Amino acid sequence: MVTANNLIKAEKLVCPNCGSTDIVFDPERGELVCRHCGLVIEEHVMDLGPEWRHSAARRH
């Protein structure tokens, strides 16, 4: 299954601004961001991994 984090590891992404390979995925914004300089490398990235939702059981 393709996930943004697997893509980062597989492609060995490098920041074009500072050369860092410390790239992270921000799932709320759908962005790949360099942790070193803060550059947004890619926008509108979809994470195709599983979507986990916790649902609390209701007690009646």
PyMOL commands that set and color helices and strands:
alter all, ss='L'
color gray80, all
select helices_A, chain A and resi 4-11
alter helices_A, ss='H'
color red, helices_A
select strands_A, chain A and resi 23-26+31-34+40-42
alter strands_A, ss='S'
color yellow, strands_A
deselect
rebuild
show_as cartoon
